[in-house]
Amino acid sequence: MKALLNRLIASAMLLTAMAHGHEVLVGSYTDGASQGIYRYRFDGASGQIDATPLQVQPASNPSWLTLSADRRHLFAVNEQAAGEVSAFSLDSAHHLAPLNQVGSQGGEPTHSSLSHDGRFLFVANYGGSTPEGGSLSVLPVKADGRLGAAVQRLRHAASQVNPERQAAPHVHSLVSSPDGRYLFASDLGADRLFSYRYDGNAAQPLSAFDSVALPPGSGPRHLLFSADGKRAWLTLEMSAQVATFDYHDGHLRLVQTVALTDSDDPAAKAGGALHGSADGRFLYVSNRGSANELLVFAIDPDDGRLTLLQRRSVEGDHPREFSLDPGQRFVLVANQKSDAIVVIRRDPDSGLLGEVVQRFKQAAPSDLKFID
């Protein structure tokens, strides 16, 4: 019954996507030709991005984009040595307008997320260019969407397993539990997942709760929870693996680790983004470096374990992020170093990826977020 319901939901999403266009926001690195944040029209029937942008919003290295739940505000990390975060409003026509910009209290912020009540923005400062490394910052979100100065900053101890990449902590992402009671920090430099209790009424909203040790030198990157909140998956960047966890009340228990590559070459190990299909049946994971692949996994409905179904070239270089379109018929891949968004057809029934339907020129794309 649950499988049938998921298929009916997916079919409804497909029909909606085919009947209506969508808009997608693209974050980018602005060291070259890119100007910042781009807003494009996406055709859910053909899989084509319209070549003429609806808007170009100037910003400095807006490498990660976070939309508010009501789609009225957007927050972009400015990934630079003196990290900042920019806030924007979105009107009913999705036009972006700058609100303000504040310091992230760390270097090279690479990720952000909102608390479930929308009161705080959690910012992951990677801190790759400073001896002290990265940190976690908490920024209050005002009623009008403007950001306030950080009210909390937290740092972890590095594992120092890899003397070049783990001499200091490097917080790579911050993800709340589905019920919003806990925040999980993936620290590449510490080889740990740290969990914090969240209290939106406290002067400092986060308090230490637990941590999970990961394989030495694995370098955790991005975490994703299942829709029912019982499972979670994590990419391990440096070891090029994806880990499966059972989840309950702030605690993660490791149950499986799957390799993203059979190669022993360190250049082929650069685990990146991960996203699940809307019906909960498939997980997609990127591996960058010399591999430059998307891997498709079937998710066991009983225990969340993964079975590899397909390896698919991204037909580009360095897939920093990717996104399934709202109709679930296409995957858009932000190939940062080859300056393109590659749109690949997807079969919603099998989960498998097919032919490329578009190679869209975009300077240094880094993140993709659909507005509707």
HELIX and SHEET records of a PDB file:
HELIX    1   1 LYS A    2  ALA A   19  1                                  18    
HELIX    2   2 PRO A  266  ALA A  268  5                                   3    
HELIX    3   3 GLN A  336  SER A  338  5                                   3    
SHEET    1   A 4 GLN A  55  PRO A  58  0                                        
SHEET    2   A 4 GLY A  36  PHE A  42 -1                                        
SHEET    3   A 4 HIS A  22  SER A  28 -1                                        
SHEET    4   A 4 PRO A 365  PHE A 370 -1                                        
SHEET    1   B 4 PRO A  62  LEU A  67  0                                        
SHEET    2   B 4 HIS A  73  ASN A  78 -1                                        
SHEET    3   B 4 GLU A  84  LEU A  90 -1                                        
SHEET    4   B 4 LEU A  96  GLY A 103 -1                                        
SHEET    1   C 4 PRO A 109  LEU A 114  0                                        
SHEET    2   C 4 PHE A 120  ASN A 125 -1                                        
SHEET    3   C 4 SER A 135  PRO A 140 -1                                        
SHEET    4   C 4 GLN A 152  LEU A 154 -1                                        
SHEET    1   D 4 VAL A 171  SER A 176  0                                        
SHEET    2   D 4 TYR A 182  ASP A 187 -1                                        
SHEET    3   D 4 ARG A 192  TYR A 198 -1                                        
SHEET    4   D 4 LEU A 206  ALA A 213 -1                                        
SHEET    1   E 4 PRO A 220  PHE A 225  0                                        
SHEET    2   E 4 ARG A 231  LEU A 236 -1                                        
SHEET    3   E 4 GLN A 241  HIS A 248 -1                                        
SHEET    4   E 4 HIS A 251  ALA A 259 -1                                        
SHEET    1   F 4 GLY A 271  GLY A 276  0                                        
SHEET    2   F 4 PHE A 282  ASN A 287 -1                                        
SHEET    3   F 4 GLU A 293  ILE A 299 -1                                        
SHEET    4   F 4 LEU A 306  SER A 313 -1                                        
SHEET    1   G 4 PRO A 319  LEU A 324  0                                        
SHEET    2   G 4 PHE A 330  ASN A 335 -1                                        
SHEET    3   G 4 ALA A 340  ARG A 346 -1                                        
SHEET    4   G 4 LEU A 353  LYS A 361 -1                                        
END                                                                             
